[in-house]
């Protein structure tokens, strides 16, 4: 069946975690504002959490939500330790369930007025979706939500194995520079590579093989979408395009969404949250009562877990720094939640505030925030950059180690404290970020970077142009769909 001059209808399928969901929901809203029909397909677990926690989901007529099971039992958590297990289960379950769903959604008949699906955008962790879409005649784009620099490092895994750079072996110097990731030879150390690089004992390491395989598989899609801008990652984007020529650098998506609304004169779509946790907005009133640039905002994201000694090291370091702080401590972040309650009881309002989850974009945009102590997840990094907030980076896994190196060494908008666990260093580095000439230097550098990124997302900027190219390519692919 051939569809000529079809109304574009994009099915977007994110990996079921907070970071990818943030990114891909922004993309879904952008495409819907641009006039494309969009279906956001979540797992049932993610959909349930999303609708329970979010009070302001988008209500755009051209955007709807669907869900499928992830194939896992109801009981186990979907946390960082199960990242590969969740991905493998979801790929397998997609093989079983997605064909019928796609065929149903490519039917001419639709009870809610949506036209047939004409294009699929799948998270890069879901290569089976690329195959399934193409098997029934639907073009598929791959979307990886980490930074371009981390994606490029993963694309280099086969070369690093071939050259004997990986695995590292026992007793190596982790401050030694890594050779074999073009464009990063002068500053990328072993300790800056993602944790699964550092843990690998041999070439058959399952995490290393999984990351290398799913990253390379994106080249099989019709195109590759990245939530980045060439202002930040031009070298990495250039090298990725050497292997995946049709690559779109369309970020930061949360900021280009605002820019696109303004350029299109759109007034019927209000900002929303894609949080899987209930956001504590009372912290914004607390921030209103604080002096400008006086508060350290602390958040380690949706997946990071802390040992009890790490929790106390950060708490003691923050208190001893003498600067007020707003700290996001999820109930599941520390083994034994009573430890968090203990800290909350000992904290005075003059020292700071602890909450379970924050409306992060609003917090980072608040004038009271002077520094962001962060896990350096890519969404958090981009949100901090666009608001001109300097970063103090303590990293956990995946792309975070590379991101933190770029923050300190390349962009020079903060400090990298990876592998540091003691309260004295936390106190010292918080003071560096918040006091005197060093704080002024970081703030000026962060503001300069924010100005450059904002130019790239404004009308005529590189990311804005890339997004328009993506829309036109989706329309072109939709007009030539042939369903098998």
PyMOL commands that set and color helices and strands:
alter all, ss='L'
color gray80, all
select helices_A, chain A and resi 18-33+44-53+80-105+127-135+148-155+157-162+190-192+195-199+206-220+230-243+253-264+282-288+308-321+338-346+360-364+378-387+400-410+423-434+436-457+462-478
alter helices_A, ss='H'
color red, helices_A
select strands_A, chain A and resi 9-13+37-43+63-68+119-123+139-144+223-226+247-249+295-299+324-328+352-355+369-374+391-393+414-416
alter strands_A, ss='S'
color yellow, strands_A
deselect
rebuild
show_as cartoon
